[in-house]
Amino acid sequence: MDKLVKKRRSGPRTFDRDQAVDIAMRLFWRHGYEGVSLNDLTAAIGIAPPSLYAAFGSKAGLYREALDRYSGMPKALNTLGQMTNLRDVVETLLNSAIDAITEPGEERGCMISSGMIQCGEDHADLARELAERRGLMRDTIAHKLKPWLDRDRAASLSRYLVTILQGLSVQARDGASREDLRQIADEVVAGIRARNLSDCKKGHRRGVA
């Protein structure tokens, strides 16, 4: 299937749970849940199917652990910190996300943003879980925006930004360069600045420039 699978097929058939989850994460990240078979997983990890079932319960169980591992990696939301204005929050969020989804040596795109957008009915539960994870990301972004916006506008802008992040993920998977994606981010930030979004919650204006 790919170099990762071939490499593990020729190596010792030992089992390390932490390594197994990392290998599975990268396969799922690269090919999607339905693009990775049980045989691909066992060959890449170097174990027999009964051992995989004993450790993770199912392919879906391993996928969930892989998602948790991915969620624990450094992400754009972790870089926001204490921003002084709304534009900086948006600009940092987008540019950090672009760095993450185009990191040399890593897979392209975001495993959660573009994961299981379409799938068979047998995997509908997993697809709902991915949607819930995207919803949590949207809520987290909205929370980061609350110092400058009231609840409704923070929620609206958060939904817009998550839509942009999903689009950036797809573009990255399609081969767009980091520079191409930064041009998109620049357009979004320019739009935020032009609208002069301000502090509606406290009834006074705070700069976004």
C-alpha positions as CSV (number, residue, x, y, z in Angstrom):
1,M,0.0,0.0,0.0
2,D,2.8,2.4,0.9
3,K,6.3,2.5,2.2
4,L,5.2,2.3,5.8
5,V,3.5,-1.0,5.3
6,K,6.4,-2.4,3.2
7,K,8.9,-1.4,5.9
8,R,7.0,-3.1,8.7
9,R,6.5,-6.3,6.7
10,S,10.2,-6.8,6.5
11,G,10.8,-6.0,10.2
12,P,10.5,-8.0,13.4
13,R,6.9,-8.8,14.3
14,T,7.0,-7.3,17.8
15,F,4.1,-5.3,19.3
16,D,4.4,-2.0,21.0
17,R,1.1,-0.4,21.7
18,D,2.3,3.2,21.5
19,Q,4.1,2.6,18.3
20,A,1.1,0.7,16.9
21,V,-1.2,3.7,17.5
22,D,1.3,6.0,15.9
23,I,1.6,3.8,12.8
24,A,-2.1,3.5,12.5
25,M,-2.6,7.2,13.0
26,R,-0.3,7.9,10.0
27,L,-2.0,5.3,7.8
28,F,-5.5,6.7,8.6
29,W,-4.3,10.2,8.3
30,R,-2.9,9.5,4.8
31,H,-5.6,7.2,3.4
32,G,-8.7,7.7,5.5
33,Y,-10.5,5.2,7.6
34,E,-12.0,3.3,4.7
35,G,-8.8,3.4,2.7
36,V,-6.9,1.3,5.3
37,S,-7.8,-2.4,5.6
38,L,-7.2,-4.6,8.5
39,N,-4.5,-6.4,6.6
40,D,-2.8,-3.0,6.0
41,L,-2.8,-2.3,9.7
42,T,-1.6,-5.7,10.9
43,A,1.2,-5.8,8.2
44,A,2.4,-2.3,9.1
45,I,2.3,-2.8,12.8
46,G,3.7,-6.3,12.6
47,I,1.0,-8.3,14.4
48,A,-1.7,-10.9,13.6
49,P,-5.4,-9.9,13.5
50,P,-6.2,-11.6,16.8
51,S,-3.5,-9.5,18.6
52,L,-5.0,-6.3,17.1
53,Y,-8.5,-7.3,18.3
54,A,-7.2,-8.2,21.7
55,A,-5.4,-4.8,22.1
56,F,-8.0,-2.5,20.5
57,G,-11.2,-4.4,20.2
58,S,-11.6,-3.6,16.5
59,K,-10.3,-1.5,13.6
60,A,-12.7,1.2,14.8
61,G,-11.2,1.1,18.3
62,L,-7.7,1.5,16.9
63,Y,-9.0,4.4,14.8
64,R,-10.4,6.2,17.8
65,E,-7.1,5.8,19.6
66,A,-5.4,7.2,16.5
67,L,-7.7,10.2,16.6
68,D,-6.9,10.8,20.2
69,R,-3.2,10.6,19.4
70,Y,-3.6,13.1,16.6
71,S,-5.6,15.4,18.8
72,G,-2.7,15.4,21.3
73,M,-0.2,16.7,18.7
74,P,0.7,20.4,18.7
75,K,-2.2,22.2,17.0
76,A,-3.1,25.7,15.8
77,L,-5.4,26.3,18.8
78,N,-2.4,25.8,21.1
79,T,-0.6,28.7,19.7
80,L,-3.2,31.5,20.3
81,G,-2.1,32.3,23.9
82,Q,-2.9,35.8,25.0
83,M,-3.6,37.8,21.9
84,T,-4.1,41.5,22.0
85,N,-6.6,41.9,19.2
86,L,-9.0,39.9,17.0
87,R,-7.0,40.1,13.8
88,D,-4.0,38.5,15.6
89,V,-6.2,35.7,16.8
90,V,-7.5,34.9,13.3
91,E,-4.1,35.4,11.6
92,T,-2.3,33.2,14.1
93,L,-5.0,30.5,14.0
94,L,-4.9,30.3,10.2
95,N,-1.1,30.5,9.7
96,S,-0.5,27.9,12.5
97,A,-3.0,25.6,10.9
98,I,-1.3,26.0,7.5
99,D,2.1,25.2,9.0
100,A,0.6,22.1,10.6
101,I,-1.1,20.7,7.5
102,T,2.0,21.4,5.2
103,E,4.7,20.3,7.7
104,P,7.6,18.6,5.8
105,G,7.8,15.0,6.6
106,E,4.2,14.8,7.9
107,E,1.0,13.9,6.1
108,R,-0.8,16.6,4.3
109,G,-4.1,18.0,5.6
110,C,-5.9,17.6,8.9
111,M,-7.0,14.2,10.0
112,I,-10.0,15.6,11.8
113,S,-11.1,18.5,9.6
114,S,-11.3,16.3,6.4
115,G,-11.8,12.9,8.1
116,M,-14.8,10.8,7.1
117,I,-16.7,13.5,5.3
118,Q,-18.3,10.7,3.3
119,C,-18.4,7.1,4.3
120,G,-20.5,4.0,4.1
121,E,-23.5,3.4,6.4
122,D,-21.6,0.8,8.4
123,H,-19.3,3.6,9.6
124,A,-21.9,6.2,10.4
125,D,-21.2,6.2,14.1
126,L,-17.5,7.0,13.5
127,A,-18.5,9.8,11.1
128,R,-20.7,11.3,13.8
129,E,-17.8,11.2,16.2
130,L,-15.6,13.0,13.7
131,A,-18.4,15.6,13.3
132,E,-18.5,16.0,17.1
133,R,-14.7,16.5,17.2
134,R,-15.1,19.2,14.6
135,G,-17.9,20.7,16.7
136,L,-15.6,20.8,19.7
137,M,-13.0,22.6,17.6
138,R,-15.6,25.1,16.5
139,D,-16.6,25.7,20.1
140,T,-13.0,26.1,21.2
141,I,-12.4,28.7,18.6
142,A,-15.6,30.6,19.6
143,H,-14.3,30.7,23.2
144,K,-11.0,32.2,22.0
145,L,-13.0,34.9,20.2
146,K,-15.2,35.9,23.2
147,P,-12.9,38.7,24.5
148,W,-13.7,40.7,21.3
149,L,-17.1,39.5,20.3
150,D,-20.5,38.7,21.9
151,R,-21.6,35.1,22.0
152,D,-23.6,35.1,18.7
153,R,-20.9,36.8,16.6
154,A,-18.2,34.6,18.1
155,A,-20.1,31.5,17.2
156,S,-20.8,32.8,13.7
157,L,-17.1,33.8,13.1
158,S,-16.0,30.5,14.5
159,R,-18.2,28.5,12.1
160,Y,-16.8,30.6,9.2
161,L,-13.2,29.9,10.4
162,V,-13.8,26.2,10.7
163,T,-15.1,26.2,7.2
164,I,-11.9,27.9,6.0
165,L,-9.8,25.4,8.0
166,Q,-11.6,22.5,6.3
167,G,-11.0,24.1,2.9
168,L,-7.4,24.6,3.7
169,S,-7.0,21.0,4.7
170,V,-8.5,19.8,1.4
171,Q,-6.3,22.2,-0.6
172,A,-3.3,20.9,1.2
173,R,-4.2,17.3,0.5
174,D,-4.6,18.3,-3.2
175,G,-1.0,19.6,-3.2
176,A,-1.4,23.4,-2.6
177,S,1.8,24.9,-1.4
178,R,2.2,26.7,2.0
179,E,2.5,30.0,0.0
180,D,-0.8,29.3,-1.8
181,L,-2.6,28.7,1.4
182,R,-1.1,31.8,3.1
183,Q,-2.7,33.9,0.3
184,I,-6.0,32.5,1.3
185,A,-5.4,33.3,4.9
186,D,-4.4,36.8,4.0
187,E,-7.7,37.3,2.2
188,V,-9.6,36.1,5.3
189,V,-7.7,38.4,7.6
190,A,-8.2,41.3,5.3
191,G,-11.9,40.6,5.3
192,I,-11.9,40.5,9.1
193,R,-10.1,43.8,9.3
194,A,-12.3,45.5,6.6
195,R,-15.4,44.6,8.6
196,N,-13.9,46.1,11.7
197,L,-15.3,43.5,14.0
198,S,-15.3,44.9,17.5
199,D,-16.3,44.3,21.0
200,C,-20.1,44.0,20.9
201,K,-20.3,42.3,24.3
202,K,-19.2,45.2,26.4
203,G,-20.5,47.9,24.2
204,H,-17.2,49.6,23.3
205,R,-14.9,49.4,20.4
206,R,-11.5,47.7,20.5
207,G,-9.1,47.8,17.6
208,V,-8.6,44.7,15.3
209,A,-5.6,46.2,13.5
